[in-house]
Amino acid sequence: MVLTISPGGKDYDVTVEPGCIGRASELLDLDRKCLVVTDDGVPAGYAERIADQCKEAVIVTLPQGEESKSMANLEMLLTKMLEHSFTRNDCVVAVGGGMPGDLAGFTAATYMRGIDFYNVPTTLLSQADSSIGGKTAVDLAGVKNIVGAFHQPCGVLIDTDTLETLSARQRAAGLAEIIKSGLIADAELFGYIEANIEQGLDMTKVIEAALRVKKHVVEEDERESGLRRILNFGHTIGHGIESVTGLLHGECVAAGMVPMCADEVRERLVPVLESARLPVQAECDPEAVLEAVTHDKKAADGVIKTVYVPEPGKAEIVEMGPAELRSKINSICHI
């Protein structure tokens, strides 16, 4: 499948195909100098196969984990490009999950005021969600994604063969974002997952469905001034949990969705999450989570804009004060 994304007048193709990493030079413009950014949790062969198809490649392998999404690594990558005489005609390629994608994308957004960027996501979470839409960022002073830019990729390659190298935990974390997509905008997708989670899902089917949800949203609202905020379902509390625990992003989103939906939705959601081996609560200090949330970029004048799901396939933007938010957090976070 090739899905064309058209946010803000800039079109780019998302190719979903087993083995498409081997055709990268046919699908992406790699006939130039390319900075290939990956991490040590990604099989090295993926980045090497991309590099072998570039006219000239510089591979940078970072330690895996959110800690690598830092200002220091941004400076390191920019310096590396300067040392290798990258120009405005060259590009950056991310190979891996959300961390390399966010960091490499922001590097591309800032070098010489913006150069081309390609995303080759190899985790389920990044394939189904973060690889498209143009959000790039790094963390600062413990605040997730607080420094960043909207910088759309020029192309995305989703090689579904790479899912075979993921751990069960990573696959489950990625599925959390797909469940989110169904709950906010595709009741049929959520119903399919609910009916088939125990016997096994057609992963290509659910990835494509999640991408279509995000395509619609980002084309309507590229810079998150309105509709795009629904993609943050589960993320407001989830980011707070992520900042104080060692849980994966998708695991935090899973727990963060639980208190942010109607009772009838929660009764259906919790069994799905449990079947997917995803947490429905978190062992952490609820006050530390609240503090992290109120320092997040979504907080303004003590009021948090967050996402509520009254029924599968529908999402609403609601405002919550600290007291209501504390109650939601207390319902799932326990020491």
Steps between C-alpha positions, in 0.01 A plus 500: 500500500609853425320770700548862399496751786425862409540732800538871432536454125803269519437148374707198599455127459485239774590158362376200700664189358694197626866538407476860378823596680675310223341735246578823684703647215202450266252657739709778659749750354820365653731608218669751729664530840281341768524509879353167615390515865416182692543353849663193647166333567435478125664217303804665343424341165204731439705820507781333309262395221381861471856633506608258226240658269613859565750683283686585821388408850596591854347262757452614859386237752366639829426318825137390495253672730336836559816635665663520155239749382701786645635843411850357533433238233333758279817707517710189435305411185509856368875514564544166322321639195712813507820294526393296196407812299130426464317753282137601452479238226582211735268311735445322830354148530363359826507121540331364812225604736365825632821624659715496183204635304442795732869586538601448137195691380579797722862489387380522140259780592775714651807436283532790254140596589366167379610219269331186371410227745396137447356264760553124500311384812580150626277479810126445495442820695692716254357321196142552612535848645808715550665453159247725325362840585818707522539535876869511593646582838750452780451502876629774727537515880296184537209631293414275207491650146511858628745617231408411144356592163248381246715361217328258265699208359552475126417130512437213742585131454310254717661160458268265687770230500680700771221417747637145516803623694295679767449364849147416612515800733590740217223361280249547781618858556444576133156345507400754766522779243293297253233442765509875563438570131196276499354657811535858380392465137436145375250292697532220243875475566445483875229238452732290283774512763251420776369196310838365389756597764508151652540299178728746323476817292579569136774752573512648151125562521514677834810705408331623183180585689694696763693686230175598327371645826815706545505602132150646530582683821834654398366607161219685676723650770873482431613712797265384774279805525184293535412152372854360523482520877285186500818304416611578857236267649672322788810714464436776755509265798713253303783750458486569873531130576781466247698778667506325840516129404701268280195399296502519121312784330223274373458341842455845653247598233306181572469582869433865418197412286320311776371793709432721197197326355138431587423208732353296213817552294723414793315172554596400145847659497644343816455137381657589164802656670534207736482254208775700329712476818483876546473673840171648614662667801849606606706459816616857553439808716182667372617840626823466297291415194276802559801727533644367174168548321455858618849585374416351162451729201125429504453682833385862497380709797453187710255351249594196292354438155464125471313241294193307611334211314124473565459209255731304267580700189429839657728736692443832675741768620418585861654729760590369842611684808762361739243341735328299228831405344632385839193279539559341157866438580421357843266247340787328317823602678593343831822474697 
